[in-house]
């Protein structure tokens, strides 16, 4: 019960910080809130991951924390006054690779095939919409990024179906929300402006990160099951 209460307190703090960051993004006069609370929200999610108890070896937690640190760096690059999109893209690419390697510790590579097919279709549809508006120099980096993102989300869903449980389920939900967040961000930037884009992009983004951090806790996926 005490552990559940601690989790609720972390979540309340994360939601409060996220709300301030979103308000700062939407209201020009409050931009300072965005600069302070955007990275702080992701760092709070990281701190929650460090505090959760887990029966698993430390590798899953360590790689998830590395992914969250890289995501915080990406947060900073994407919010700065200069165009740091490429640097942010690179930071999040490395974060997804860290998450992907973490997920491999819980199951085989895409042993359940349908998530890989489903996310490939989603990626193709997003590409088709983005392609005309993508600058030439960004086309290859964006392709590489989307492949890594879709692969991570598909791996999370595959591991969940291979080893059903609360921890694997919440990681799969996190992967799905990450795809949704990045699709919204890319469509708003390169295709058509989305009203209140910061609200939708950041809300789905932090749900994704919270889910990934939360997946550190709960049941163990045994070495025998992972093999």
C-alpha positions in Angstrom: 0.0 0.0 0.0 2.8 2.4 0.8 4.5 1.7 -2.5 1.2 2.4 -4.3 0.9 5.7 -2.4 4.5 6.6 -3.5 3.6 5.9 -7.1 0.6 8.1 -6.9 2.6 11.0 -5.5 5.2 10.7 -8.2 2.4 10.7 -10.8 0.7 13.7 -9.3 4.0 15.6 -9.3 4.7 14.6 -12.9 1.2 15.7 -14.1 1.5 19.0 -12.3 4.9 19.7 -13.9 3.6 18.6 -17.3 0.6 20.9 -17.0 2.9 23.9 -16.3 5.2 23.0 -19.2 2.2 22.8 -21.6 0.8 26.1 -20.4 4.1 27.7 -21.0 4.3 26.3 -24.5 0.8 27.5 -25.4 1.0 31.0 -23.8 3.8 33.2 -25.2 4.1 35.3 -22.1 4.7 32.2 -20.0 7.4 30.6 -22.1 9.8 30.5 -19.1 7.5 27.9 -17.6 8.0 25.7 -20.6 11.8 26.1 -20.4 11.8 25.1 -16.8 9.2 22.4 -16.5 9.6 20.6 -19.8 12.9 18.9 -19.0 11.9 18.8 -15.3 8.9 16.6 -16.1 11.0 14.1 -18.0 13.5 14.1 -15.1 10.8 13.4 -12.6 9.7 10.4 -14.7 13.3 9.3 -14.7 13.4 9.7 -10.9 10.3 7.6 -10.6 11.9 4.8 -12.6 14.9 4.8 -10.3 12.6 4.6 -7.2 10.4 1.8 -8.4 11.1 -1.6 -6.9 11.8 -4.4 -9.4 12.6 -8.1 -9.2 14.4 -8.0 -12.6 18.1 -7.6 -13.1 19.3 -4.0 -13.2 19.8 -4.0 -17.0 16.2 -3.1 -17.9 16.1 -0.2 -15.4 19.5 1.0 -16.4 18.7 1.1 -20.1 15.3 2.7 -19.5 17.0 5.4 -17.4 19.6 6.0 -20.2 16.6 6.4 -22.6 15.0 8.9 -20.3 18.3 10.9 -20.0 18.6 11.0 -23.8 15.0 12.0 -24.0 15.6 14.9 -21.6 18.5 16.0 -23.9 16.1 15.8 -26.8 13.5 17.9 -24.9 16.1 20.6 -24.4 17.1 20.7 -28.1 13.5 20.9 -29.3 12.6 23.8 -27.0 15.6 26.0 -27.5 15.1 29.3 -29.5 17.4 28.0 -32.3 16.4 25.2 -34.6 17.8 22.1 -32.8 15.5 19.7 -34.5 18.3 17.5 -35.9 20.0 17.3 -32.6 16.7 16.5 -30.9 16.0 13.8 -33.5 19.4 12.2 -32.8 18.9 12.3 -29.1 15.5 10.6 -29.4 16.9 8.1 -31.9 19.5 7.0 -29.3 16.7 6.9 -26.6 14.6 4.5 -28.8 17.7 2.3 -29.3 18.2 2.2 -25.5 14.5 1.3 -25.0 14.7 -1.3 -27.8 17.7 -3.1 -26.2 15.9 -2.9 -22.8 12.9 -4.6 -24.2 15.0 -7.3 -25.7 15.9 -8.4 -22.2 12.2 -9.3 -21.7 11.6 -11.2 -24.9 12.9 -12.4 -28.3 13.2 -10.0 -31.2 9.6 -9.5 -32.6 8.6 -13.1 -31.9 4.9 -12.0 -32.3 4.8 -10.7 -35.9 1.5 -8.7 -36.1 2.8 -5.7 -34.1 5.7 -5.3 -36.6 3.3 -5.4 -39.5 0.8 -3.0 -37.8 3.5 -0.4 -37.0 5.0 -0.8 -40.5 1.6 0.2 -41.9 1.3 3.2 -39.5 4.9 4.3 -40.4 4.1 4.0 -44.1 1.0 6.1 -43.8 2.8 8.8 -41.8 5.6 8.8 -44.3 3.2 9.2 -47.2 1.7 12.3 -45.6 5.1 13.8 -44.5 7.2 13.1 -47.6 6.1 16.1 -49.8 6.9 18.6 -47.0 10.1 17.1 -45.7 13.3 19.0 -46.6 15.7 16.9 -48.6 18.4 16.9 -46.0 16.0 15.5 -43.4 14.5 12.7 -45.4 17.1 10.0 -44.6 17.4 11.0 -40.9 13.6 10.9 -40.5 13.4 7.5 -42.2 16.0 6.1 -39.9 14.3 7.6 -36.9 10.8 6.3 -37.8 12.2 2.8 -38.4 13.8 2.8 -34.9 10.6 4.2 -33.3 8.3 1.7 -35.0 10.7 -1.1 -34.2 10.7 -0.1 -30.5 7.0 0.1 -30.3 6.5 -3.2 -32.2 9.1 -4.9 -29.9 7.2 -3.6 -26.8 3.9 -5.0 -28.2 5.5 -8.3 -29.2 7.1 -8.8 -25.7 3.7 -8.1 -24.1 2.0 -10.7 -26.2 4.9 -13.1 -25.7 4.9 -12.6 -21.9 1.5 -11.0 -20.9 1.7 -9.1 -17.6 1.2 -5.6 -16.2 4.8 -4.5 -16.8 5.0 -5.7 -20.4 1.5 -4.3 -21.1 2.3 -0.8 -19.8 5.5 -0.8 -21.9 3.5 -1.7 -25.0 1.1 1.2 -24.2 4.1 3.5 -23.9 5.4 2.5 -27.3 2.0 3.2 -28.9 1.8 6.6 -27.3 5.3 7.4 -28.4 4.3 6.7 -32.0 1.2 8.9 -31.6 3.2 11.8 -30.1 5.9 11.7 -32.8 3.4 11.4 -35.6 1.5 14.5 -34.3 4.8 16.4 -33.9 5.9 15.5 -37.4 2.6 16.2 -39.1 2.3 19.6 -37.3 5.9 20.5 -38.4 6.0 19.2 -41.9 2.4 18.7 -43.2 -0.4 20.7 -41.7 -0.6 22.9 -38.6 -2.5 21.2 -35.7 -4.5 23.4 -33.4 -3.0 23.4 -29.8 -0.3 21.0 -31.1 1.8 21.4 -27.9 -1.1 20.0 -25.8 -1.5 16.9 -27.9 2.1 16.3 -28.6 3.4 16.7 -25.0 0.5 14.9 -23.3 0.9 11.8 -25.5 4.7 12.1 -25.1 4.7 12.1 -21.3 2.1 9.4 -21.1 4.6 7.3 -23.2 7.5 8.1 -21.0 5.5 7.5 -17.8 4.5 4.1 -19.1 8.0 3.2 -20.1 9.3 4.2 -16.6 6.4 2.5 -14.9 7.3 -0.8 -16.8 10.5 -1.0 -14.7 8.4 -2.2 -11.8 6.2 -5.2 -11.1 6.7 -8.8 -12.1 9.9 -10.4 -13.2 10.2 -11.9 -16.7 12.4 -14.9 -16.0 15.5 -15.8 -18.0 13.9 -19.1 -19.0 10.9 -17.2 -20.5 13.2 -14.7 -22.3 15.3 -17.4 -24.0 
